Amino acid sequence: MKNALHYISIFPIFLVALASAFYSAPAIEEIDRTRIAEVYRIGERLQDQLWPGWSTAPFGILFITDDHEFLIRHPKPNDEFTSIGHDKLFKSEVFVRQRKFQKSFLATFPALGNGPLIVVGKAENTSDKTSTRWVFVVLHEHFHQLQYSRPDYYPSVNSLDLAGGDTTGMWQINYPFPYSDQKIAGGFRGLADLLLAAYETKSDVDRRSKTAEYLSVRRRFADSLKPNDLRYASFQLWQEGISRYTQYRMAELAGRKMKPSKAFRSLPDYVPFDREAERLLASTLKEMRSLDMGTRERTVFYPFGAVEGLLLDRFAPKWREDYFKKKFSLEKLYPNWITK
């Protein structure tokens, strides 16, 4: 009887041990750890070379898998998250909770109420699908962290007076810009052609004259818009257009100045950084040639603003130093001598 009671007393302990043997804590798959680590590696190496002070921005990521969300380089926000320990690749403690966001999510916003956070799904679950593209798209989102974390960003955005009572920030996506107005869409189409011609011309003399023509027509197009619509278009070009520009420039810099980690090079879908830069530039220029505001709506500002940034590189190499001083007005970054 004594032996029987002994076995009965240890049976629950045996069950707990057995359950523990079959249970493993949620973990980020190795392929995803490699991708995320490459984002941090490139960012830390190159960010301040492109944008002085970028390293002062947050670099937190909420990484979404099929069943879980993993919080990296961000303080634990609440008891929904539990620690799974320190990850040497990320140089960060990692927290996990059950998935709440869509698996395909890709955005940067204060998702957990403590500064701008990149919320992103696995490469395979996003529109970018492959490792190298995904890495530079996440760096695009990291540039949003720099924009949003500047002390005067939100007061400056509020001063645009475009929210129309919205307090969620969704007005930035849903603002009723007159995309379907044929006169406005046609004017923007012609403006895109002039910008592209100025960027692609090989002669310095021709580039100056074509840029002067572009800026003149740009001013006339701006005058044709209602004040609120002009403020919105300028804001989108400044924010999303230059984020696309940054995505390309980071790929181009990485191609020239860095070698991928051995682990990243070993991924089955690995593409060299310089090839991704070439693809992204070619894709952006292709978009410019067929920009249709009526069908593309807000996303027309991404390639347009990116090419404007590339043109600024040729006339005003230090324009990025004034980018945050002259908010929401890329036209103010061109040197005055172009039009003289």
C-alpha positions as CSV (number, residue, x, y, z in Angstrom):
1,M,0.0,0.0,0.0
2,K,2.9,2.3,0.9
3,N,4.5,1.7,-2.5
4,A,1.2,2.3,-4.3
5,L,0.8,5.6,-2.5
6,H,4.3,6.6,-3.5
7,Y,3.6,5.9,-7.2
8,I,0.3,7.8,-7.0
9,S,2.1,10.8,-5.5
10,I,4.8,11.0,-8.2
11,F,2.4,10.4,-11.1
12,P,1.4,14.0,-11.6
13,I,5.1,15.0,-11.6
14,F,5.7,12.4,-14.3
15,L,2.8,13.8,-16.4
16,V,4.2,17.4,-16.2
17,A,7.7,16.2,-17.2
18,L,6.2,14.2,-20.1
19,A,4.2,17.2,-21.3
20,S,7.3,19.4,-21.1
21,A,9.2,17.0,-23.2
22,F,6.7,17.3,-26.1
23,Y,6.2,21.1,-25.7
24,S,8.6,23.6,-27.2
25,A,8.2,27.3,-26.7
26,P,7.3,29.3,-29.8
27,A,10.4,30.2,-31.9
28,I,11.3,32.2,-35.0
29,E,12.3,29.9,-37.8
30,E,16.0,30.0,-38.7
31,I,15.3,31.4,-42.2
32,D,13.4,34.3,-40.7
33,R,16.1,34.8,-38.0
34,T,18.6,35.1,-40.8
35,R,16.5,37.7,-42.7
36,I,15.8,39.8,-39.6
37,A,19.4,39.7,-38.6
38,E,20.4,41.0,-42.1
39,V,18.0,43.9,-41.8
40,Y,19.7,44.9,-38.5
41,R,23.2,44.3,-39.9
42,I,22.7,46.5,-43.0
43,G,20.8,49.1,-41.1
44,E,23.4,49.5,-38.4
45,R,26.3,49.6,-40.9
46,L,24.8,52.0,-43.5
47,Q,21.9,54.0,-42.0
48,D,23.9,57.0,-40.8
49,Q,25.9,57.1,-44.1
50,L,22.7,57.9,-45.9
51,W,20.7,59.8,-43.3
52,P,22.7,61.4,-40.5
53,G,21.2,60.6,-37.2
54,W,19.1,57.6,-38.5
55,S,20.6,55.4,-35.8
56,T,18.8,57.5,-33.2
57,A,15.5,56.2,-34.4
58,P,13.8,53.1,-32.9
59,F,14.4,49.8,-34.6
60,G,11.8,47.6,-33.1
61,I,10.0,44.9,-35.1
62,L,6.9,43.0,-34.4
63,F,7.4,39.9,-36.6
64,I,4.2,38.0,-37.5
65,T,4.2,34.2,-38.2
66,D,1.2,32.0,-38.9
67,D,0.4,31.6,-35.2
68,H,2.5,34.1,-33.2
69,E,3.9,37.6,-33.0
70,F,7.5,38.1,-31.9
71,L,8.6,41.4,-30.5
72,I,12.2,42.4,-31.1
73,R,14.2,45.4,-29.8
74,H,11.2,46.8,-28.0
75,P,10.3,46.9,-24.3
76,K,7.7,44.4,-23.1
77,P,4.5,46.4,-23.4
78,N,2.1,44.3,-21.4
79,D,1.4,40.8,-20.0
80,E,0.2,39.5,-23.3
81,F,3.8,39.0,-24.1
82,T,6.2,36.5,-22.5
83,S,9.9,36.3,-22.9
84,I,11.6,33.5,-24.9
85,G,15.0,34.7,-24.0
86,H,17.8,36.8,-25.5
87,D,18.7,36.3,-29.2
88,K,22.3,36.9,-29.9
89,L,21.6,37.5,-33.6
90,F,19.2,40.3,-32.8
91,K,21.1,41.6,-29.8
92,S,17.8,41.7,-28.0
93,E,15.4,39.9,-25.7
94,V,12.5,38.5,-27.7
95,F,8.9,38.4,-26.5
96,V,6.0,36.4,-28.0
97,R,2.2,36.5,-28.0
98,Q,-0.6,34.8,-30.0
99,R,-1.0,36.4,-33.5
100,K,-3.4,39.3,-33.7
101,F,-2.4,41.0,-37.0
102,Q,-2.9,39.7,-40.5
103,K,0.0,37.5,-41.6
104,S,0.6,39.7,-44.7
105,F,0.8,42.9,-42.6
106,L,3.5,45.5,-43.5
107,A,3.3,48.9,-41.9
108,T,5.0,51.1,-39.3
109,F,3.0,52.8,-36.6
110,P,2.9,52.9,-32.7
111,A,1.2,49.5,-32.6
112,L,2.0,48.9,-29.0
113,G,1.8,52.5,-27.9
114,N,5.5,53.1,-27.4
115,G,7.0,54.7,-30.5
116,P,6.9,53.6,-34.1
117,L,7.1,49.9,-34.6
118,I,7.6,47.9,-37.8
119,V,4.8,45.3,-38.0
120,V,5.7,42.8,-40.7
121,G,4.9,39.2,-41.7
122,K,7.2,36.5,-43.1
123,A,8.5,37.3,-46.5
124,E,6.4,34.5,-48.0
125,N,3.2,36.0,-46.6
126,T,3.9,39.6,-47.9
127,S,3.8,40.9,-51.4
128,D,7.6,40.8,-51.6
129,K,7.9,37.0,-51.2
130,T,11.7,36.7,-51.3
131,S,14.5,37.3,-48.8
132,T,16.5,40.2,-50.4
133,R,13.4,42.2,-51.4
134,W,11.9,41.7,-48.0
135,V,15.1,42.9,-46.3
136,F,15.1,46.3,-48.1
137,V,11.3,46.7,-47.8
138,V,11.8,46.4,-44.0
139,L,14.5,49.1,-44.2
140,H,12.0,51.2,-46.1
141,E,9.8,50.8,-43.0
142,H,12.7,51.6,-40.8
143,F,13.0,55.0,-42.5
144,H,9.4,55.6,-41.5
145,Q,10.6,55.1,-37.9
146,L,13.1,57.9,-38.4
147,Q,10.4,60.2,-39.9
148,Y,7.8,59.4,-37.2
149,S,10.3,59.7,-34.2
150,R,11.4,63.2,-35.0
151,P,10.1,65.4,-32.1
152,D,8.2,67.8,-34.4
153,Y,6.8,65.2,-36.8
154,Y,3.3,64.9,-35.3
155,P,2.8,68.6,-34.6
156,S,3.8,69.3,-38.2
157,V,1.5,66.6,-39.6
158,N,-1.4,68.0,-37.5
159,S,-0.7,71.5,-38.8
160,L,-1.5,70.2,-42.3
161,D,-5.2,70.1,-41.1
162,L,-6.1,67.2,-43.3
163,A,-7.4,64.7,-40.8
164,G,-11.1,65.8,-41.1
165,G,-11.8,64.6,-37.5
166,D,-10.0,61.3,-37.9
167,T,-7.8,60.5,-34.9
168,T,-6.5,57.1,-36.0
169,G,-4.1,58.4,-38.7
170,M,-6.0,56.5,-41.4
171,W,-6.6,59.8,-43.2
172,Q,-3.0,59.5,-44.5
173,I,-4.3,56.5,-46.6
174,N,-7.9,57.4,-47.1
175,Y,-7.8,61.2,-47.8
176,P,-10.2,61.9,-50.7
177,F,-7.7,63.2,-53.2
178,P,-9.3,63.8,-56.6
179,Y,-7.5,60.9,-58.3
180,S,-10.3,60.4,-60.9
181,D,-10.4,64.0,-62.0
182,Q,-9.1,63.7,-65.6
183,K,-7.6,67.1,-65.7
184,I,-5.6,66.5,-62.5
185,A,-4.6,62.9,-63.5
186,G,-3.6,64.1,-67.0
187,G,-1.5,66.9,-65.5
188,F,0.2,64.5,-63.1
189,R,0.9,62.1,-66.0
190,G,2.6,64.9,-68.0
191,L,4.5,66.0,-64.9
192,A,5.8,62.4,-64.5
193,D,7.1,62.4,-68.1
194,L,9.0,65.7,-67.5
195,L,10.5,64.4,-64.3
196,L,11.6,61.2,-65.9
197,A,13.1,63.1,-68.9
198,A,15.1,65.3,-66.5
199,Y,16.4,62.3,-64.5
200,E,17.3,60.2,-67.5
201,T,19.1,62.7,-69.7
202,K,22.8,62.2,-69.9
203,S,24.0,65.8,-70.6
204,D,24.5,68.1,-67.7
205,V,23.3,71.1,-69.8
206,D,20.2,69.3,-70.9
207,R,19.5,68.0,-67.4
208,R,19.5,71.6,-66.1
209,S,17.2,72.9,-68.8
210,K,14.8,69.9,-68.5
211,T,14.8,70.2,-64.7
212,A,14.0,73.9,-65.0
213,E,11.1,73.0,-67.3
214,Y,9.9,70.3,-64.9
215,L,10.0,72.7,-62.0
216,S,8.1,75.4,-63.9
217,V,5.3,72.9,-64.9
218,R,5.4,71.5,-61.3
219,R,4.5,75.0,-60.0
220,R,1.6,75.3,-62.5
221,F,0.3,71.9,-61.5
222,A,0.5,72.8,-57.8
223,D,-1.5,76.0,-58.6
224,S,-4.2,73.9,-60.2
225,L,-4.9,72.0,-57.0
226,K,-7.0,73.0,-54.1
227,P,-4.9,74.0,-51.1
228,N,-5.8,70.9,-49.1
229,D,-5.1,68.6,-52.0
230,L,-1.8,70.2,-52.7
231,R,-0.8,69.8,-49.0
232,Y,-1.7,66.1,-49.2
233,A,0.2,65.4,-52.4
234,S,3.3,67.2,-51.1
235,F,3.1,65.3,-47.8
236,Q,2.8,61.9,-49.6
237,L,5.8,62.7,-51.9
238,W,7.9,63.8,-48.9
239,Q,6.9,60.8,-46.8
240,E,6.3,57.8,-49.0
241,G,8.3,58.9,-52.1
242,I,11.5,59.5,-50.1
243,S,10.9,56.2,-48.2
244,R,11.0,54.4,-51.6
245,Y,14.1,56.4,-52.5
246,T,15.7,55.3,-49.3
247,Q,14.8,51.7,-50.0
248,Y,16.7,51.9,-53.3
249,R,19.6,53.8,-51.9
250,M,20.1,51.4,-49.1
251,A,20.2,48.5,-51.6
252,E,22.6,50.4,-53.8
253,L,24.9,51.3,-50.8
254,A,24.8,47.7,-49.5
255,G,25.7,46.4,-53.0
256,R,28.8,48.7,-53.1
257,K,29.9,48.6,-49.4
258,M,28.8,45.3,-47.9
259,K,29.0,41.6,-48.3
260,P,26.0,39.6,-47.2
261,S,26.5,37.4,-44.2
262,K,27.3,33.8,-44.9
263,A,24.0,32.7,-43.5
264,F,22.1,35.1,-45.8
265,R,24.0,34.1,-48.8
266,S,23.1,30.5,-48.1
267,L,19.3,31.1,-48.3
268,P,17.7,29.3,-51.2
269,D,16.2,32.5,-52.7
270,Y,19.2,34.8,-52.1
271,V,19.8,37.6,-54.6
272,P,22.9,39.8,-54.3
273,F,22.3,43.3,-53.0
274,D,23.4,45.1,-56.2
275,R,21.0,43.1,-58.3
276,E,18.2,44.0,-56.0
277,A,19.2,47.7,-56.3
278,E,19.1,47.3,-60.1
279,R,15.8,45.6,-60.1
280,L,14.2,48.2,-57.8
281,L,15.5,51.1,-59.8
282,A,14.3,49.5,-63.1
283,S,10.9,48.8,-61.5
284,T,10.5,52.3,-60.2
285,L,11.3,53.8,-63.6
286,K,8.9,51.4,-65.3
287,E,6.2,52.5,-62.9
288,M,6.9,56.2,-63.8
289,R,6.4,55.5,-67.5
290,S,2.9,54.2,-66.9
291,L,1.7,56.1,-63.9
292,D,-2.0,56.4,-63.9
293,M,-3.5,58.3,-61.0
294,G,-7.0,57.0,-61.7
295,T,-6.0,53.4,-61.1
296,R,-3.0,53.6,-58.9
297,E,-4.3,56.4,-56.6
298,R,-2.1,57.1,-53.6
299,T,0.7,54.7,-54.7
300,V,1.6,57.0,-57.6
301,F,3.4,59.2,-55.1
302,Y,5.9,56.4,-54.2
303,P,7.9,56.1,-57.5
304,F,7.4,59.8,-58.3
305,G,8.9,61.0,-55.0
306,A,11.7,58.4,-55.3
307,V,12.7,59.8,-58.7
308,E,12.5,63.3,-57.4
309,G,14.9,62.2,-54.6
310,L,17.3,60.8,-57.2
311,L,17.2,64.0,-59.3
312,L,17.9,66.0,-56.1
313,D,21.0,63.9,-55.6
314,R,22.4,65.2,-58.9
315,F,21.7,68.9,-58.2
316,A,21.9,69.2,-54.4
317,P,23.9,66.3,-52.9
318,K,23.4,67.7,-49.4
319,W,19.6,68.0,-49.7
320,R,19.1,65.3,-47.1
321,E,20.5,67.6,-44.5
322,D,17.5,69.9,-45.1
323,Y,14.9,67.2,-45.5
324,F,13.6,67.4,-42.0
325,K,13.9,71.2,-41.8
326,K,11.7,71.7,-44.9
327,K,9.0,69.3,-44.2
328,F,6.5,68.2,-46.8
329,S,8.0,70.3,-49.6
330,L,10.4,68.6,-51.8
331,E,10.3,71.5,-54.3
332,K,12.0,73.7,-51.6
333,L,15.1,71.4,-51.7
334,Y,16.1,72.3,-55.3
335,P,18.8,74.9,-55.5
336,N,17.6,78.3,-56.8
337,W,20.2,78.5,-59.5
338,I,18.5,75.8,-61.6
339,T,15.8,78.2,-62.8
340,K,18.0,81.2,-63.3
